[in-house]
């Protein structure tokens, strides 16, 4: 309905204040106008774009909703009267506004769920207004069973269970479940009604004034519909502020600039509450909130929240234990053998597969066959299992004698007691220490050369784990998981090398790794170094990377339908991002125009892709941008159609806007300056145009170019063919050895063939650039002169160390050697 | 905030006023309505008879839309209670996919007590205990009684 360009522009361009004022006025009940105007005056510092489009600010893709929203301005006036009348007795709002404006203010906040007291007051006054006795509150039917608050409107499900409309909406819009709160029966539609007894089946289609197909709600009358919509807007959480913003970015900006407060990004991303129920923090409060929660024992508004847990490896906080758990599950590794032994309790995490492989080598029986190493997780609990595996999978590696030998099981090593369920930790430890030491498999002797103690690997593993757990400073919060200590991660190379010498001769470093290059991820320059701490087992480092590369490439190819043009464009984009010529949000933007895939699929790809970046900032930027996108576009779908101003050079405008908003709030939040990096100078300047550092201005241009599909100087066809033809010829060499310093102009015009309107319009609201203030600037800082130098510096360091690390072990390079070593190993067994 | 507190307050009042049989409820700390201290008397016709078990009921911030969790603070020999320092009780109704916002805490507590009378070995966290419960009930009863004597009679 609106062009994407308009949509984007909507949130970017400062509107004439007049526009914003008119809009706001039309939204407010007429009797409160005096006050509303005052509010407008108060908010005049707020960029106008924030309010102008608020009517269309949410519910992307809900055609129906959107339509009715547009009609709403007209109806508003009539309704205002009622609201005002009802709430004239509402408890006076905490501070500020003059009694004159009471009606309008109360009218706004009381119709939201707000605090319970407000709702209650609403109800009470409603009772009075209708001439009912005050006691109506006490009647059971008037209290929602679920939230124990007074029912404002009823929600009736097909099972004829009732809740208040707020609970029903909470379930449907926030928890995204269409089941009944009482009986979990799925309901495609519920009815929001003021009738307290009418049964679901007695309603006919003609009873409904409105219907929302997306949420599955039929509204008996328009008032209920509007009350519902009110809840879904991006309302400012400040109790005295009646601003509804365009989207999360806008709201964050509003809160920051107007109230000098911040909102917790994790909470806004994950917490399932209505927008106005979120909390505002000062920066220090936010820090406390993240670390310890804002549990305030004894206070009326205590939340019971204990802080956002942090991943000890990544130093990144997550919304809750579940999110941290899934992060650790996805990003870090667990030893399935140890897990089995511990019955899944106290999971121990390893920072990545390399670290885990080191653990395998030390504490379990890892098959050292090259293919098996590549396959990963070919590791066994016991010697016997490993032997069986050898016989089954690599029979050719063994001589006849060795094979026969391997078939023999030495019963002396059999420990029946290990079958006994283990339920007492300490008991188990004693038992094992004694029991297993005695009957060791003589054949096993050469295998764990490092263990002077008569302990088996699993025992060692167990003890090591205990030691680690014991020595680990208890993190402020865990979900019962354990992280491997850093020392553990660092030590392995030495040991594994020693061991590799025993069992499997050090494999050759892999020279070219041609497949790695295919994605041309690297701005890796020839000397490949490695950051010491993260370099775990050098053996598998390259391999792991290679597999990830392959996986990403494969996924991308599949998603692109193996279209060579698109694939090469995809590569171009990625290397552009690597070279910091494209910011993460823009990269994601490009992906959307490139891939015709579901967000779930794209999400997988992006996560895998992010893992490939060695630079932390790149990885986290990308993930952050993606999460931002998801948060803004999925959790709170935005209605298209709020855009009304034409778009010219919006990319620049967008940056300017960002700047001006910081400039505004920079007096209050000095700490933010840090994250702005290069931009600090610019943001403090009253005129944001002039001091733009180079990084900004280029990116501004680029953003503009990418977005405005109608820009005359790029035709879709040229933009597709250009990068693709170039990449096909260029990609292989770039990959490892050259720094892909592409002329920015080329990536700058990602093909947006049919302009993919939905995707771009979504980005108008949702791009991470707007979501997090720090985001775009950080990306650009890297793109700026000094930034890029240091970035590539790190990358090359990484590379170099990888190279050197490879000497001790390696993947496919030393095939011959590997084979010989295998033989050695086997002889040892025989 | 989200209506949860009101509901919790209401339920707390109800449970305190009219507690389910054999159950006493109090707050761990008066200032915190999200953590409930539960005293559970071992049901007469169970190996847990005579013991008093201390449980912690933790309500999530988005209660009642998300289920509470129930942990035994007193060691108990039971197939559905994890035998570790957490003592998590595995109640079907507390699983997030089975939880109904309309379920009440008193109902949860009643179910928990019933589970002491009648363990559910098919949905066990402690598979060995469940195995034993099914195969040699006598041994199970004996250990459960021993543990009750040892840990639940202070």
Interface residues (C-beta under 8 A of the other chain):
Chain A: X113 X115 X116 X144 X145 X146 X147 X148 X149 X161 X166 X167 X170 X171 X175 X181 X182 X183 X184 X272 X273 X274 X277 X295 X297 X298 X299 X301 X302 X303 X304 X305 X345 X421 X423 X480
Chain B: X1 X2 X3 X4 X5 X6 X7 X9 X10 X29 X30 X31 X32 X33 X34 X35 X59 X60 X61 X62 X64 X65 X82 X83 X84 X86 X98 X100 X101 X102 X126 X128
